[in-house]
Amino acid sequence: MTEAEIITLFRQSRALLEGHFELSSGLHSDRYFQCALVLQDPTLATHLGSTLAKLFVGLEPIAAIAAPAIGGILVAHEVARALHTRAIFTERVKGTMTLRRGFSLQPGDRVIVVEDVITTGLSTRETMAAVEQASGVVMGVGALVDRSGGTAFKDSSVPHHTLVTLAVQSYVPAECPLCRNRIPIIKPGSRI
């Protein structure tokens, strides 16, 4: 699938929203990717996951695909399915991304970190740190959507691949033109 076809798929699934949104990062934006709406269809989820997985061929063997909860869990599962490995996820515990639920890595395990949407890259970097703290080695970073225009991981030493890369403007609340125009805000993200 081309990037344009994937964006069309997101629009058809109502997974690409337009309006005034507060992102999980606290930033504001006029566009929001609600990947859960496209990933709720198992066929589409499998297709998107396998398409993303193909971008990491050549990095094998991969011991696990890791993702930050909650948005990245389905992406990790489908990429792991395509690469015939396991999917694990991190959760925020007292403000720190941590492997829980019995997930573990062996020293030197090769891991790809994936996400549904990258805005600032913070959750992805925190997941990378959790993988490294668990003795894993991050071999690559991937996402369905990178709304940073590719800047979030431009300085990364590991390969970074996304299905869609867009430069979507995000604003700190004090400088948000949508707030100044009194456009009602919606907070659809996973952090409440």
BALOBA-1460 file (C-alpha; in Angstrom, 3 decimals):
// residues 192
<rec num="1" residu="m" x="0.000" y="0.000" z="0.000"/>
<rec num="2" residu="t" x="1.161" y="3.516" z="-0.721"/>
<rec num="3" residu="e" x="1.163" y="6.268" z="1.880"/>
<rec num="4" residu="a" x="-1.808" y="7.910" z="0.111"/>
<rec num="5" residu="e" x="-3.751" y="4.622" z="0.193"/>
<rec num="6" residu="i" x="-3.049" y="4.232" z="3.908"/>
<rec num="7" residu="i" x="-4.258" y="7.784" z="4.615"/>
<rec num="8" residu="t" x="-7.418" y="7.018" z="2.623"/>
<rec num="9" residu="l" x="-7.869" y="3.849" z="4.681"/>
<rec num="10" residu="f" x="-7.564" y="5.914" z="7.885"/>
<rec num="11" residu="r" x="-10.152" y="8.408" z="6.616"/>
<rec num="12" residu="q" x="-12.564" y="5.647" z="5.556"/>
<rec num="13" residu="s" x="-12.213" y="4.052" z="9.013"/>
<rec num="14" residu="r" x="-12.778" y="7.445" z="10.662"/>
<rec num="15" residu="a" x="-9.358" y="6.960" z="12.262"/>
<rec num="16" residu="l" x="-8.114" y="10.328" z="10.960"/>
<rec num="17" residu="l" x="-10.056" y="13.046" z="12.730"/>
<rec num="18" residu="e" x="-10.042" y="16.785" z="12.144"/>
<rec num="19" residu="g" x="-10.962" y="19.431" z="14.718"/>
<rec num="20" residu="h" x="-9.247" y="20.578" z="17.951"/>
<rec num="21" residu="f" x="-7.569" y="17.853" z="19.993"/>
<rec num="22" residu="e" x="-5.491" y="17.560" z="23.130"/>
<rec num="23" residu="l" x="-2.888" y="14.891" z="22.432"/>
<rec num="24" residu="s" x="-1.551" y="12.445" z="25.026"/>
<rec num="25" residu="s" x="1.582" y="14.607" z="25.143"/>
<rec num="26" residu="g" x="-0.508" y="17.598" z="26.278"/>
<rec num="27" residu="l" x="0.040" y="19.384" z="22.967"/>
<rec num="28" residu="h" x="-2.895" y="20.574" z="20.844"/>
<rec num="29" residu="s" x="-3.483" y="19.795" z="17.163"/>
<rec num="30" residu="d" x="-6.085" y="20.096" z="14.420"/>
<rec num="31" residu="r" x="-5.662" y="16.425" z="13.402"/>
<rec num="32" residu="y" x="-5.811" y="13.260" z="15.442"/>
<rec num="33" residu="f" x="-5.081" y="9.667" z="14.453"/>
<rec num="34" residu="q" x="-7.341" y="7.289" z="16.383"/>
<rec num="35" residu="c" x="-5.589" y="4.124" z="15.228"/>
<rec num="36" residu="a" x="-7.874" y="1.918" z="17.309"/>
<rec num="37" residu="l" x="-10.604" y="2.565" z="14.735"/>
<rec num="38" residu="v" x="-8.563" y="1.143" z="11.870"/>
<rec num="39" residu="l" x="-7.007" y="-1.606" z="14.008"/>
<rec num="40" residu="q" x="-10.396" y="-2.869" z="15.209"/>
<rec num="41" residu="d" x="-10.688" y="-4.676" z="11.877"/>
<rec num="42" residu="p" x="-8.459" y="-7.773" z="12.241"/>
<rec num="43" residu="t" x="-7.836" y="-7.987" z="8.500"/>
<rec num="44" residu="l" x="-6.677" y="-4.359" z="8.313"/>
<rec num="45" residu="a" x="-4.623" y="-4.723" z="11.503"/>
<rec num="46" residu="t" x="-2.855" y="-7.779" z="10.111"/>
<rec num="47" residu="h" x="-2.228" y="-6.049" z="6.789"/>
<rec num="48" residu="l" x="-0.827" y="-2.866" z="8.386"/>
<rec num="49" residu="g" x="1.323" y="-4.896" z="10.784"/>
<rec num="50" residu="s" x="2.776" y="-7.054" z="8.034"/>
<rec num="51" residu="t" x="3.408" y="-3.992" z="5.868"/>
<rec num="52" residu="l" x="5.338" y="-2.375" z="8.734"/>
<rec num="53" residu="a" x="7.175" y="-5.626" z="9.487"/>
<rec num="54" residu="k" x="8.469" y="-5.827" z="5.901"/>
<rec num="55" residu="l" x="10.389" y="-2.603" z="6.503"/>
<rec num="56" residu="f" x="12.513" y="-4.419" z="9.108"/>
<rec num="57" residu="v" x="13.398" y="-7.499" z="7.083"/>
<rec num="58" residu="g" x="17.105" y="-8.159" z="7.355"/>
<rec num="59" residu="l" x="17.333" y="-7.400" z="11.079"/>
<rec num="60" residu="e" x="16.518" y="-10.980" z="12.062"/>
<rec num="61" residu="p" x="16.702" y="-12.698" z="14.422"/>
<rec num="62" residu="i" x="14.318" y="-10.560" z="16.465"/>
<rec num="63" residu="a" x="13.444" y="-11.827" z="19.954"/>
<rec num="64" residu="a" x="10.479" y="-9.517" z="20.507"/>
<rec num="65" residu="i" x="8.468" y="-6.581" z="19.273"/>
<rec num="66" residu="a" x="7.889" y="-4.084" z="22.098"/>
<rec num="67" residu="a" x="5.411" y="-1.227" z="22.290"/>
<rec num="68" residu="p" x="4.144" y="1.295" z="24.791"/>
<rec num="69" residu="a" x="0.674" y="0.547" z="26.133"/>
<rec num="70" residu="i" x="-1.976" y="1.106" z="25.110"/>
<rec num="71" residu="g" x="-1.862" y="2.393" z="21.537"/>
<rec num="72" residu="g" x="1.059" y="0.266" z="20.406"/>
<rec num="73" residu="i" x="-0.136" y="-3.098" z="21.712"/>
<rec num="74" residu="l" x="-2.069" y="-4.171" z="18.603"/>
<rec num="75" residu="v" x="0.668" y="-2.859" z="16.313"/>
<rec num="76" residu="a" x="3.282" y="-4.886" z="18.233"/>
<rec num="77" residu="h" x="1.096" y="-7.983" z="18.065"/>
<rec num="78" residu="e" x="0.629" y="-7.767" z="14.296"/>
<rec num="79" residu="v" x="4.273" y="-6.934" z="13.555"/>
<rec num="80" residu="a" x="5.299" y="-9.838" z="15.809"/>
<rec num="81" residu="r" x="2.896" y="-12.147" z="13.957"/>
<rec num="82" residu="a" x="4.475" y="-11.172" z="10.630"/>
<rec num="83" residu="l" x="8.023" y="-11.642" z="11.961"/>
<rec num="84" residu="h" x="7.182" y="-14.887" z="13.813"/>
<rec num="85" residu="t" x="8.249" y="-13.627" z="17.207"/>
<rec num="86" residu="r" x="6.551" y="-12.467" z="20.389"/>
<rec num="87" residu="a" x="4.931" y="-9.162" z="21.296"/>
<rec num="88" residu="i" x="5.497" y="-7.423" z="24.626"/>
<rec num="89" residu="f" x="4.523" y="-4.018" z="25.942"/>
<rec num="90" residu="t" x="5.544" y="-1.458" z="28.514"/>
<rec num="91" residu="e" x="3.292" y="0.368" z="30.948"/>
<rec num="92" residu="r" x="3.747" y="3.549" z="32.932"/>
<rec num="93" residu="v" x="4.367" y="2.771" z="36.595"/>
<rec num="94" residu="k" x="4.755" y="5.840" z="38.787"/>
<rec num="95" residu="g" x="5.658" y="7.835" z="35.677"/>
<rec num="96" residu="t" x="8.216" y="5.376" z="34.263"/>
<rec num="97" residu="m" x="7.722" y="2.988" z="31.334"/>
<rec num="98" residu="t" x="8.304" y="-0.520" z="32.640"/>
<rec num="99" residu="l" x="8.040" y="-4.091" z="31.439"/>
<rec num="100" residu="r" x="5.451" y="-5.819" z="33.654"/>
<rec num="101" residu="r" x="3.082" y="-8.808" z="33.531"/>
<rec num="102" residu="g" x="6.003" y="-11.239" z="33.474"/>
<rec num="103" residu="f" x="7.527" y="-9.823" z="30.276"/>
<rec num="104" residu="s" x="11.299" y="-10.183" z="30.258"/>
<rec num="105" residu="l" x="14.251" y="-10.174" z="27.917"/>
<rec num="106" residu="q" x="17.474" y="-12.128" z="27.907"/>
<rec num="107" residu="p" x="20.769" y="-10.221" z="27.697"/>
<rec num="108" residu="g" x="21.362" y="-9.254" z="24.076"/>
<rec num="109" residu="d" x="17.817" y="-9.989" z="22.875"/>
<rec num="110" residu="r" x="17.190" y="-8.049" z="19.672"/>
<rec num="111" residu="v" x="14.022" y="-5.969" z="19.864"/>
<rec num="112" residu="i" x="12.083" y="-3.686" z="17.524"/>
<rec num="113" residu="v" x="10.026" y="-0.991" z="19.235"/>
<rec num="114" residu="v" x="6.780" y="-0.045" z="17.488"/>
<rec num="115" residu="e" x="4.000" y="2.448" z="18.109"/>
<rec num="116" residu="d" x="0.701" y="3.404" z="16.552"/>
<rec num="117" residu="v" x="1.400" y="7.150" z="16.282"/>
<rec num="118" residu="i" x="4.588" y="9.103" z="16.969"/>
<rec num="119" residu="t" x="4.140" y="12.757" z="17.838"/>
<rec num="120" residu="t" x="7.127" y="13.708" z="19.998"/>
<rec num="121" residu="g" x="8.592" y="10.211" z="20.292"/>
<rec num="122" residu="l" x="8.586" y="10.328" z="24.104"/>
<rec num="123" residu="s" x="6.641" y="7.097" z="24.719"/>
<rec num="124" residu="t" x="8.727" y="5.303" z="22.116"/>
<rec num="125" residu="r" x="11.996" y="6.512" z="23.666"/>
<rec num="126" residu="e" x="10.749" y="5.483" z="27.112"/>
<rec num="127" residu="t" x="9.952" y="2.020" z="25.748"/>
<rec num="128" residu="m" x="13.410" y="1.845" z="24.184"/>
<rec num="129" residu="a" x="14.911" y="2.699" z="27.596"/>
<rec num="130" residu="a" x="12.811" y="-0.014" z="29.271"/>
<rec num="131" residu="v" x="14.026" y="-2.569" z="26.700"/>
<rec num="132" residu="e" x="17.644" y="-1.552" z="27.284"/>
<rec num="133" residu="q" x="17.180" y="-1.641" z="31.073"/>
<rec num="134" residu="a" x="15.910" y="-5.223" z="30.650"/>
<rec num="135" residu="s" x="19.177" y="-6.068" z="28.795"/>
<rec num="136" residu="g" x="17.615" y="-5.995" z="25.332"/>
<rec num="137" residu="v" x="19.105" y="-4.307" z="22.273"/>
<rec num="138" residu="v" x="16.867" y="-1.994" z="20.252"/>
<rec num="139" residu="m" x="17.381" y="-2.805" z="16.570"/>
<rec num="140" residu="g" x="14.765" y="-0.479" z="15.089"/>
<rec num="141" residu="v" x="11.793" y="1.796" z="15.685"/>
<rec num="142" residu="g" x="8.571" y="1.756" z="13.705"/>
<rec num="143" residu="a" x="5.099" y="3.275" z="13.664"/>
<rec num="144" residu="l" x="1.987" y="3.288" z="11.578"/>
<rec num="145" residu="v" x="2.030" y="7.103" z="11.592"/>
<rec num="146" residu="d" x="4.783" y="9.614" z="12.304"/>
<rec num="147" residu="r" x="3.102" y="13.000" z="12.651"/>
<rec num="148" residu="s" x="6.427" y="14.733" z="13.425"/>
<rec num="149" residu="g" x="7.346" y="14.874" z="9.746"/>
<rec num="150" residu="g" x="10.226" y="12.509" z="10.482"/>
<rec num="151" residu="t" x="11.907" y="14.773" z="13.031"/>
<rec num="152" residu="a" x="11.148" y="12.757" z="16.190"/>
<rec num="153" residu="f" x="13.832" y="10.158" z="15.406"/>
<rec num="154" residu="k" x="16.035" y="11.927" z="12.861"/>
<rec num="155" residu="d" x="19.005" y="11.702" z="15.257"/>
<rec num="156" residu="s" x="18.404" y="8.079" z="16.214"/>
<rec num="157" residu="s" x="21.177" y="5.568" z="15.657"/>
<rec num="158" residu="v" x="18.673" y="2.776" z="14.910"/>
<rec num="159" residu="p" x="16.592" y="2.374" z="11.742"/>
<rec num="160" residu="h" x="13.249" y="4.182" z="11.899"/>
<rec num="161" residu="h" x="10.381" y="3.239" z="9.580"/>
<rec num="162" residu="t" x="6.779" y="4.386" z="9.334"/>
<rec num="163" residu="l" x="3.916" y="3.705" z="6.961"/>
<rec num="164" residu="v" x="2.822" y="7.355" z="6.930"/>
<rec num="165" residu="t" x="4.967" y="10.400" z="7.656"/>
<rec num="166" residu="l" x="3.227" y="13.748" z="7.942"/>
<rec num="167" residu="a" x="4.228" y="17.102" z="9.377"/>
<rec num="168" residu="v" x="1.142" y="17.779" z="11.506"/>
<rec num="169" residu="q" x="1.434" y="20.979" z="13.497"/>
<rec num="170" residu="s" x="1.188" y="20.622" z="17.266"/>
<rec num="171" residu="y" x="0.901" y="23.546" z="19.678"/>
<rec num="172" residu="v" x="1.632" y="24.140" z="23.330"/>
<rec num="173" residu="p" x="-1.730" y="25.131" z="24.833"/>
<rec num="174" residu="a" x="-0.688" y="28.741" z="25.546"/>
<rec num="175" residu="e" x="0.140" y="29.266" z="21.832"/>
<rec num="176" residu="c" x="-2.700" y="27.251" z="20.285"/>
<rec num="177" residu="p" x="-4.597" y="29.183" z="17.585"/>
<rec num="178" residu="l" x="-7.499" y="26.746" z="17.951"/>
<rec num="179" residu="c" x="-7.841" y="27.742" z="21.622"/>
<rec num="180" residu="r" x="-7.621" y="31.442" z="20.690"/>
<rec num="181" residu="n" x="-10.483" y="30.890" z="18.226"/>
<rec num="182" residu="r" x="-12.472" y="29.144" z="20.986"/>
<rec num="183" residu="i" x="-12.839" y="25.918" z="19.034"/>
<rec num="184" residu="p" x="-14.030" y="23.249" z="21.502"/>
<rec num="185" residu="i" x="-11.289" y="20.764" z="22.424"/>
<rec num="186" residu="i" x="-11.567" y="16.985" z="22.498"/>
<rec num="187" residu="k" x="-9.185" y="14.691" z="24.412"/>
<rec num="188" residu="p" x="-9.478" y="11.290" z="22.687"/>
<rec num="189" residu="g" x="-6.110" y="9.834" z="23.779"/>
<rec num="190" residu="s" x="-5.275" y="6.995" z="26.117"/>
<rec num="191" residu="r" x="-3.937" y="9.088" z="29.013"/>
<rec num="192" residu="i" x="-6.836" y="10.384" z="31.050"/>
